[in-house]
Amino acid sequence: MKFTVTITRDEDGMFISECPSIPGCVSQGRTEEEAQRNIKDAIKECLEVRAEKGMPLTVTTRQVEVVV
C-alpha cells in the first residue's frame, strides 16, 4: 500500500512525520530521511492495531482547491 505522508520541522529542529489517512499515526526523526523511515514503521504498527481492534484502517482524505 502507498500512503501520503507529511514531514515538517518543529521548533527544536526535529522532523515530524505524519500519515493523514491514519488518525494518530505520527513519528519523528533527526533528519527528513530518518523521519520517513520511522513513519513507515509507524504506519505498519498503526494498521496492525487498527485491524486487531476492528477499526477502519484509514479515513478518506481528499485534495480540495481553495482560491486565495
C-alpha positions as CSV (number, residue, x, y, z in Angstrom):
1,M,0.0,0.0,0.0
2,K,1.1,3.5,-0.6
3,F,0.4,6.4,1.7
4,T,0.9,10.2,1.5
5,V,2.9,11.5,4.5
6,T,3.8,15.0,5.6
7,I,7.1,15.9,7.1
8,T,7.6,19.2,8.9
9,R,10.3,20.6,11.1
10,D,9.4,21.6,14.7
11,E,10.8,24.4,16.9
12,D,13.5,22.1,18.3
13,G,14.8,21.1,14.8
14,M,13.2,17.6,14.8
15,F,11.4,16.4,11.7
16,I,7.8,15.3,12.4
17,S,6.2,12.8,10.0
18,E,2.5,12.1,9.9
19,C,0.2,10.0,7.8
20,P,-3.1,12.0,7.4
21,S,-5.1,9.0,6.3
22,I,-4.4,7.1,9.6
23,P,-5.5,9.2,12.6
24,G,-2.8,9.5,15.2
25,C,-0.1,8.0,13.1
26,V,2.8,10.2,13.8
27,S,6.6,9.8,14.1
28,Q,9.8,11.8,14.1
29,G,13.5,11.8,13.3
30,R,16.6,13.9,13.4
31,T,16.7,14.1,9.6
32,E,13.9,14.0,7.0
33,E,15.2,10.6,5.9
34,E,15.0,9.2,9.5
35,A,11.5,10.7,9.9
36,Q,10.4,9.0,6.6
37,R,11.9,5.6,7.7
38,N,10.2,6.0,11.1
39,I,6.8,6.8,9.7
40,K,6.9,3.7,7.6
41,D,7.3,1.6,10.8
42,A,4.6,3.6,12.5
43,I,2.2,3.0,9.6
44,K,2.7,-0.7,9.8
45,E,2.1,-0.7,13.5
46,C,-0.9,1.5,13.3
47,L,-2.5,-0.7,10.6
48,E,-1.9,-3.8,12.7
49,V,-3.5,-2.2,15.8
50,R,-6.5,-0.8,13.9
51,A,-7.1,-4.3,12.3
52,E,-6.9,-6.0,15.7
53,K,-9.4,-3.6,17.1
54,G,-11.8,-3.9,14.1
55,M,-11.3,-0.2,13.3
56,P,-11.3,1.1,9.7
57,L,-7.7,1.0,8.5
58,T,-7.8,4.5,7.1
59,V,-10.0,7.5,6.7
60,T,-10.8,9.2,3.5
61,T,-8.6,12.1,2.5
62,R,-9.1,14.4,-0.4
63,Q,-7.4,17.4,-2.0
64,V,-9.5,20.5,-2.5
65,E,-8.8,23.7,-4.4
66,V,-9.0,26.9,-2.5
67,V,-8.7,30.2,-4.3
68,V,-6.8,32.8,-2.4
